């Protein structure tokens, strides 16, 4: 296989293999920042190559170890996935370039090697979520990203960053647990972890109680990860007390990747099979979305700390995005993408 055919896996393994090397670099030099920035730049170039391939030849399917799906793990780079990979890698590069001096001022010198190492691990997890076609692998990459994110947030300039990181950890763990329970129910009922294969096998059993429970747990877990109101308390604290470049990176990517997974389940798995039951689940989200953009906007008006204000503004914007997803239509699929692209511009 040519190098271009390996791009779907390279976009994940490049930052993953470089990350542990950064931990052994001297913290009191610029080497950790240089290595993290160079890795993000290479990852972004790979993302550009992936996007070009998708535009020219359509969705890319990559079987790890040449094991056929669903027996093996498959990577799927659709146009939507390629766009997410571009956004994630681009946001990482921009945040590192723009936040160099801020990071030096806010993070103790002795912690910078560890911080940049965890930054690349978080980048690895987010990219992995965007390209994998396997439900359990989404969980694995979700945990890689989350565990690294807790460490990065805890390295903020204020001791309250530890409290913010702990709240983030508790909420993230609950969300990941709910997601995993949902995946377990789907696997019990379909015998598969590949999202496309789950969708194919779900139709005859779509009305069963375990499938409905799985849908509920999956949506609730992803809503926690996305900081949908009223499960949002961790996010303004994270924005306020994390190092500024970290807040920039997470604002552009972290919650948006959870929403990306929600879109994939909604339109690939649930809507084609659950029908009215999926519509009912969506209708339960609509009141939360309305409350999110009302409460988030009002609270943001009265916040004096800029980063915390942006955190509550993001709560409101996430309400708009999930509301569009809950409409469960082609227009609803287009709207959250447009909002996501503009909300931090």
Number of C-alpha atoms within 10 A of each C-alpha: 5 6 7 12 14 13 20 25 18 17 25 24 16 17 25 21 13 16 27 17 14 24 18 12 17 15 20 14 13 15 15 24 22 16 20 24 21 15 21 25 18 18 29 22 16 24 26 19 18 28 24 14 19 19 13 9 8 13 17 20 17 22 18 13 9 10 12 12 20 18 11 15 22 23 23 19 25 19 18 17 23 27 18 25 31 22 18 27 27 21 21 29 22 16 19 26 14 13 17 16 11 13 21 15 12 16 19 15 15 12 15 26 27 22 28 25 27 27 23 28 26 30 31 27 27 28 32 26 27 26 27 25 26 24 25 20 20 23 19 17 22 24 18 20 24 24 19 22 26 23 21 26 28 24 24 24 17 15 11 17 24 19 17 24 25 18 18 24 18 12 21 24 18 15 23 24 16 21 27 21 18 25 23 19 20 25 18 13 18 18 14 22 23 24 21 17 17 22 21 15 17 20 15 9 14 19 14 12 11 17 23 20 14 22 26 17 22 25 23 22 25 23 24 24 29 26 27 29 23 14 18 23 18 22 28 22 22 30 27 23 25 30 25 22 22 24 24 21 21 25 20 22 23 23 21 23 23 23 26 21 17 22 20 16 19 23 18 16 22 25 17 15 20 22 13 11 16 21 16 12 18 20 15 11 21 19 13 18 25 17 17 29 24 14 18 24 19 14 16 21 12 9 14 9 11 11 20 20 21 23 26 27 24 28 32 25 23 29 29 21 23 26 24 23 27 24 17 18 13 11 11 17 18 12 18 24 19 11 15 18 11 9 13 13 6
